[in-house]
Amino acid sequence: MIHSPTYQFSLLDHMSCNTEVNIQILAPDQVIRLQSRFIGVDPKRMIILELGDDYHWQKAQNFLFIGQEIIVRIIRSNEPKANVLAFKSKIQKVEKNLGYWLLIDYPKELQKVALRHQSRIPISLSSVIVPEKGETEKSQKVKPLALGALKDISIKGGAFVSSGLNTIMCEESYLLKVELSTELDTQLVPITIKNILPIEHDDEAFQYGFTINCSQVKAESIVHKLLMCHLLK
């Protein structure tokens, strides 16, 4: 069932207080992510979020100014049909007198993705396949085994497309390294290749079908981040 934009904005307008919120500040040379809570909403005018005071918020002080662009992801995970609402916004005000709040613009557009969506969703994100061992979230020096793009994704697995010869093998485990908003911001996905299929009308391209090798909770977190990045890029 496809819900209308009006329905999706209604979800935002009736969001429960204390719902978990992830904030990404769109800084030019670094990735800044903050954890917050939903405080309230003035429909069509503004949204009120909790202004945190932990180490990450303290480091982000220089980026909390009027007009700063941010991406907001509100996670509605305590309901049977859990989902993520995501949108771009700008900071209206940092309030420290009446309350400890971050006031942001009400969004013009809203994206909604089901957390437990099992069917594959089309996506397009630059990515590489690297060896399973010797790679960490902070490591950028491991030589890729294949260059290409993530073409679809679900909680269970997805498809990666690449051109040219490489050493990728079926039933072998690797890491899919997906480029997100900047070169410094990547997501590592543990995968096992299940099939390798030629791409029609392209003799040098192949599609690598894979499964995700982690718990469902972790897989949901990974997939949600990839979907939000794709929807909001």
N, C-alpha and C positions, 0 to 999 in steps of 0.2 A: 504493500500500500504506500503510495507516494503522498506525503503530507504537503500542504500548501505553505508558502512563506508566512501567511497569517497564522497558521497553526504553530509553526516553529517560533515565531515571535511571542506567541501566547505562552509557550513553554518558558521563555526567558522572563516574561512579565510576571509569571507565577512561580518563579524559582524559590525554593526553600532557603531560608536563612541558614548560614553555616555550610552550605554546599561547597565542596572543594573546588578551588580555582587555580589554574596554572597560568602564569603571566610570562610572556616572552617579550623583552624589550628589544626593539629593532635598532640596535646600535650598529654603526657602520663597520666596526672592526673587531667585534666580539659578540659572543652569544651570552645573553643575560636571562636566566630563568628564575622566577620567584614563585613561591607557594603562598596562596592567599585563601580567603573565604568570602563567599557572597554575603553581603550585608543587606542590600535592598536595591530597588529599582524605581526610578521615576519614568514610566513608559514614554518613549519617544524623546526623552530629554537626557537622562544620565543613568549610570549604574554606579552603585556604591560598593567598593570592595574593602576588605580589611587591609590596613597599612601595617605590614609586618615590621619587626624590630630585630630579627636574627642577623647573623653574620652576612648572609646573602643580601638582605635588604640594606644593611649598612654599606656594603660595597657598591650598591646600586644608587646611592644617594644622588650622585652627580647626573643621573639620567632620569630622575623623577622631577620633571618640569612640565609646565603647561605646553601642550602641543606635541609632546613626545609620542611617537607612534608605538603601539604595542599590539601583540596578538594575545587574545584571551581564549582559554579553553576551559569550559565549565563541565565538570565530570558528574553526571547524574547516575552514580553507580549503585545507589541503594534502592532501586526500583526494578521490578521484573523485566521491563524493557529498557535496560540501562543504555545510555547514549552519551555522546559528547557534543556539546554545542560550542562552536568556534567562530570567532569573528575578529576583524581588525578594528582598532579604536585609537583614540588619542586621549591623553591625560587632560582633564579639565582643571583639577585642583588637588593639591596635597593638603588635607585637613588635619590639623593637630590641636585644634582648640575645642570645638564642639565634640569631636571624637577623633579617633585615630583611623582615618579613612583615606582611601584613594578614589577620587571621583573621576570617572571616565565618560566619554561620549557614548550615547546610545548608538548601537550599530545600524548601518544602512543595509547591510547584508549579513546573513547568518547561515552557517553551514552546520548540518546535523549528520552524525554518523553513528549507527548502532554499534554498541560495544561488542555484542556477541553475534555479529553478522557473519554467517558461515560461508556464504557464496563469495566467489572471487570478485573483487571490484577493480575495474580498470584504473591504472595509475601510470605515471611517467616520471621516474626519478633516476638521475644518473647514479650508477653504482658500479662496483667491481667485486669480483670474487677473489678472496685471498685464502692462504692456507689456514686450516683450523688452529694450528699451534703457532705461537710466536706473535700473535696480534692482540693488542689491547685497545681500549677506547682512546688512549692517549698516543698510541703508536701510529705514525704516519709513514714509516719507512719500508714496510714489507712490500715486496714487488707483487703486483696483481697477477693473478693467473688468467684473468679474463676481464676485459673492459666492455661495458654495455649499459643497459638500463633495466630497471625493474618495471615490468609491464602490467602485472596484476598481483593482487595480494588478498589473503584471507587469514583467519586465525590459524588455519591448518597449513597453509603454504602459499606458493605463488609461482610466478614465471619470470625468468631473467633472460634477456635477449642480448646476444653478442655476435659480432662478426669476426671472421678470421680463425685460424687454428689456435688451439690451446690444449692444456693437459687435463681438463675437467673430465671426471669419470663418473658413471652411474654408480649409485649406492655408496659413494664416498662423501665424507662430511667436510664442509668448508665454512667460511664466514662470508656472508654477503655484507659488504660495506657500502651503505647508502649515503649519498651526499644529501644533506638537508639544506639549511638556509645559507651556510657559508662553508668554505673549505675547512674551517676549524670545527664545524659541527657535523658529525657523522653518526650513523646508527649502525652498530654491528649486529647482524642477525645470524645465529647459528643454524645452518641448514644441511640437509642431505639431498643430493641430486637424485631424483627418481626416474627421470627420462630426458632424453636429448632428441629434439625433433628439428628437421630442416624447416626453414622459412620459405614459403612459396614465393616464387619470383625473385629469390635472392640466393644464389648458390653458395655464398660465403657466410650467410647468417644462420644461427641456430637458436632455438628456444630451449632453455633449461628449466624443466619443471622441478620444484623442490618442496620439501616439507620443512617446517620450522621445528628445531630441536630444543624445546624448553617447555616449561609448564604453561598451562593455558593462561594463567594470570600474567606471566611474563610476556607470552605471545600477544595477548590483548594489548598490553602496554606498548609493545613495539609497533604493532599494526596501527594502533590509534595515532601514534606519533607520525608514522609515515603517511597515513591518510590525511591528517591535518596539514602536514607540510605540503602535500600535493594540492589540497583544496585551496590553500591560502598563499601559494607561491605566486 
